[in-house]
């Protein structure tokens, strides 16, 4: 399957370089948690694109983007098709996906149409950089937000970042008020297809979803894992997913 993915991504890269109007049917398969059915690659217009009406970010310190550098990405549409774009950014302030068309014009997608976003490495587009999935925004209940998938398996930790703007009091010496972006991080934990939001990241919140048995609790004690941050939770989930998979055989 690894060979299939490399050939698949290489061929799509050629397609993308030769124009975005072509349509391609792809046989089914999967790799690293990403599933491919009979999918089609369309012109970017299929993703409800419109010209980006950019606020003047130059007047605001910091950045609202997950990554300031453009990167290639697959956009999984809610209708089942997949679009590959060469230059993509994810905006945590607006929850929009920005991209460049063939003429270099910056556009944004209709976020309600994109259910999954797979960023590829700029240097090697056969390798996945990061995966984001769209779920309801549980902070303020404002539509959908893009959650970064931090691991694979039955139990997955999802990270949601919110980019916000703060404005300092008026500085008489500078003659202006300085505005800057800052971010807040929230988490959710999936149990297969069920998404559970976490008000806090700690042992009690994780245990309410995982329901550990004695073997899991022993692992936590032996490894002195407090489950107080994402690194510790991911380490625990790696064990839990491996343990459950082995137990099922």
N, C-alpha and C positions, 0 to 999 in steps of 0.2 A: 504494500500500500504506500510505503514511503516513496518508492520509485514512481508510482502513479501520481502522487502529489507533486513531485519535482517536475515531471513531464507536463502535468496539467498546468502548473503555475508558469512554467517556461513558455508554453504555447499561448497562454493568456497574455503574457508579457508581449509576445510578438503581435498578437491581435491588437492590444492596446496601443502599441507603437504605430500600427498601420491605420489607425482611425477608430472612432468609437461608434460607427454606424452599424458594424457587422453584428449578426446575431449568431450565437453558437449554442448548440445543444451539447450537454455534457452527461455522460453516463453516471449512474449513482455510485457513491463510495463515501468513505469517511476517513478522517485523519485527525488525531489529537482533539477529539471532541467536536470537530467541525464536520457537519454532514453535507454531502452534495447529492442532490437528487437530479432529476431531469431539469436542469436550470438553464436560463438564457441570459446572455449578456446584451444589454441594450445601450442605446445612446443615453448619456446622462440626463437628457430631458425627461426620461421615464421616472426619475426620482423626485419630480415636483420641484425642480430647481428654479431659483430666481436670483437676480443680481443682488449681491450682498450690500445691504444698506448699513455700512460700517459706521459705528460711532467713532469719534476721534480718540482711539485708544492711545495716541501719542500724548494726549493731555493727562493720561492716568498712568501712574507708576505701576510696574508689574505687568502681568499678563493674565488674561482669562482662559487661555488655551491649555489643554493637557500637555501639549508639546508645541513649542513655537516653530519647530521645523516641519515643513511639508513632508508627508510620507505617503507611500502607496497604501491602498486599503481596499478591501472587499466590503461592499455595503449590501447587507441582506435585506431585501424588501419584504414587507408584510404579505405581499401577494405571492411570494415564493421564488422570485427571481433574484439574481445576484448581479451587481454592477461592480466592476473594478475601475477605480480611478487612480491616476498617477500621483496626485498631490492633494492630500486631505489633512484637515485639522479639526479637532473637536473643541468647541467653545463651551466651557462650563458656566459661563455667565448667562448665555442665551439658550443653552442646550441645543444649539444648531451645529450642523456639520458643514464646514466650509471646504471648498475645493476650487481648483483652477481648471478652466476648460482649455481646449486646444489653443485658444488665442491668448491665454494668460489672464483672462477675466476671472475675478473672484466671484464665486456664486455660493449660495447656501441651499441646502436641501429642505424639504418639508419633513421635519423630524418625525411626524406621526407615521411616515411611510417606512422608516428604517427601524428594523427590530434588532439588528445586530451589526456591529462594526468590527472588522478584523484588520488591525494595522499590521503592515509588513515592514521588515527592516529595509531601510533605504539602500544599504550596501548589498543586501542579498534578499531579494523579494520572494525567495522560496522559504524564508523563515518568518514565523509570526513574531511580531513585536509585542502586541497586546490585544486583548479581546474585550469589547464592551457590549453589553446587552441592555436593551431598553425595558424598563419596568416602571410602574407608577412611582412618581416622586412623593415619598411619604413625608417630606418636609414642606408643609404648606399645601399639599395635595394639588400641585399645579402640573397637571399632565404627566408626561413621561420624562424620565431622566436616564442618562447612560451610566450604568454601573460597570466598573472594571472587574473582570473575572480574575481572581487571584490564584485559583487552583482548580483542579479537575477532580471529578469523582462524584459519589452520591451527595456528599456534603461539600458545598462550595461557599467560600467567603467572597462576598461582593463588596466593593468599595464605591461609594458615591461621593464625589467632591462637588461642592457648591462654591462658585466664585462670586464674591460679593465686592461691593465698593464702599470704602470708608473715606470720609472727608475730614481732614484736620481743621481745627479752628483757623480763622483768617489770620495770616501772618502779615503784619503791617510792614515788616522789613522787606519781605519778598513781594508784597503787594498782591497776594493771592492766597487762596485756600488750596492746599495740595490734596488731591484725591489719589487713592491707590487701591489696587485689587488685593484682596486677601481671600483665603479659602478655608472652608470647614469640611471635615471629613466625617462621613457617616457609613455605617456598615449594615449589611443584611446577610443572612445565612440561608442557603437553600437546602432543602431535603428533597432530592430528586427535582420534581417540577415545582414544588411548593417554595415560595419565597417568604422568609420571615425577617421582619425588620428588627434590628437590635438597638434599643435605646442607649445601651452602654455596651462596651466590649469587656466582659469579664466572665469568670467561671460560671456564675449563676445563670447569666443570659444564654451562654452556649449550652449548658446542660439542659435547659428547658427545651431545646430543640433536638439535641443529639440523644438524650436519655442514655447516658453511658452505663455499661454493665461493669462488673468487677474488674475485668481485664483492662478496660479503658481507664478506670479510676486508678488501677495499679500503675499503669503507664504514666499517668499524670504525677503520681507521688514519686515514682522512681526517677523521673526526669525533672522533678522540682519545677514543674510548669505551672505558673500562676494564671495563665490564660488572661493576661492583662493587656496585651497588645496584639497587633495583627501577626507579628512574627511567631509569637507563642501559639496563637490560635491556629495558624496555618500548619505548624509542626504537629499539633494535636490532630488536626483534620487529616493530615497525611497518614498518620498512624491509623486513625479510625477507618478511613476509606480502604486502606490496605488490609486491615484486620477483617473488615466486613466482607471484602472480596474473597479473601482466603477462607473465611468461615463458610461462605456460600458454596464453595467447591466440594 
